[in-house]
Amino acid sequence: MMILVAGPYRSGTNDDPGLMAKNLERLEKTAFELYELGHIPVIGEWLALPLIKLAGSKKAGDEIYNSMSYPIAHRVLTKCDAIMRIEGASKGADQDVEVARGLGLTVYYDIREVPYVNAKQ
């Protein structure tokens, strides 16, 4: 399955780049675990951040950033089979879950819920 990993990125950081990087590391740790289970993990920030920069955003939370960050994740969800919501307060991740449910996707809250797939290719 292609699974979007959703969780805190900016939440609780006051847009501190170091704290945002730590949140991204948490998302990526979960992405790695999903990969090890045989799935294709996706994190919205992997796709959004380079595009936001190219569009001219100067900092997290500016107009360009806000106009692109969530819509990109929601577009990605239309190609996913499921979403993995990791712990932590995040309005954006909660919105991702809402969009995923509207698309009929499976929502996981614990890595132990995700099935193992033998994907030795």
C-alpha positions in Angstrom: 0.0 0.0 0.0 1.0 3.6 -0.4 0.5 5.1 3.0 0.7 8.8 3.9 2.3 9.5 7.3 0.6 12.3 9.1 1.5 13.9 12.4 3.0 17.1 13.9 5.4 19.0 11.7 4.9 22.7 12.6 2.6 22.1 15.6 4.2 23.2 18.9 7.4 24.5 17.4 6.7 28.3 17.0 8.2 27.6 13.6 11.6 26.9 15.1 13.5 25.1 12.3 15.3 22.8 14.7 12.0 21.6 16.3 10.4 21.2 12.9 13.3 19.0 11.8 12.8 16.9 14.9 9.2 16.4 14.0 10.1 15.5 10.5 12.5 12.9 11.9 9.6 11.3 13.8 7.5 11.2 10.6 10.5 9.7 8.8 11.0 7.0 11.5 7.4 5.9 11.0 7.9 6.0 7.2 10.9 3.7 7.6 8.9 1.3 9.7 6.1 1.2 7.0 8.8 0.6 4.4 10.1 -2.3 6.4 6.6 -3.8 6.5 6.6 -3.8 2.7 4.7 -0.6 2.0 5.4 2.7 0.1 5.5 5.5 2.7 4.9 9.1 1.8 5.2 12.2 3.9 3.5 15.4 2.6 6.5 17.6 3.5 8.8 15.5 1.3 6.7 16.8 -1.7 5.5 20.1 -0.4 8.7 21.7 1.0 10.7 21.8 -2.2 7.7 23.2 -4.2 7.0 25.8 -1.5 10.6 27.0 -1.7 10.5 27.2 -5.5 7.3 29.2 -5.2 9.1 31.8 -3.2 8.2 31.1 0.4 10.5 32.9 2.8 9.4 31.1 6.0 7.0 28.5 7.4 3.5 30.0 7.8 3.8 32.7 5.2 1.1 33.1 2.5 2.8 30.9 -0.1 3.6 28.2 2.5 0.0 28.2 3.7 -1.5 28.1 0.2 0.5 25.0 -0.7 1.3 22.8 2.3 -2.0 21.2 3.1 -3.4 21.1 -0.5 -0.3 19.0 -1.6 -0.9 16.5 1.2 -4.6 16.3 0.2 -3.7 15.7 -3.4 -1.3 13.0 -2.4 -4.0 11.3 -0.4 -6.1 10.8 -3.5 -3.3 8.4 -4.7 -2.9 6.6 -1.3 -4.4 3.4 0.1 -4.2 4.4 3.7 -3.0 7.0 6.2 -0.8 6.5 9.3 -1.6 9.1 12.0 1.2 9.3 14.5 0.8 10.8 18.0 0.9 14.5 18.7 -1.4 17.5 18.4 -1.6 18.6 14.8 -4.5 20.4 13.2 -3.1 19.6 9.7 -2.7 15.9 10.4 -6.3 15.9 11.8 -7.4 17.5 8.5 -5.5 14.8 6.6 -7.3 12.1 8.5 -10.6 13.8 7.7 -9.8 13.9 4.0 -8.6 10.3 4.1 -11.9 9.2 5.7 -13.8 11.1 3.0 -11.9 9.2 0.4 -12.7 5.9 2.1 -9.0 5.2 3.1 -8.0 3.0 6.0 -6.7 5.1 8.9 -4.0 3.5 11.1 -3.1 4.9 14.6 -0.6 2.3 15.6 2.2 0.7 13.5 1.1 -2.7 14.8 -2.2 -2.4 13.0 -0.5 -2.2 9.6 -0.2 -5.6 7.9 3.2 -7.0 6.8 3.6 -7.5 3.0 6.4 -9.5 1.6 7.8 -7.0 -0.9 11.2 -8.5 -1.7 11.7 -6.7 -5.1 
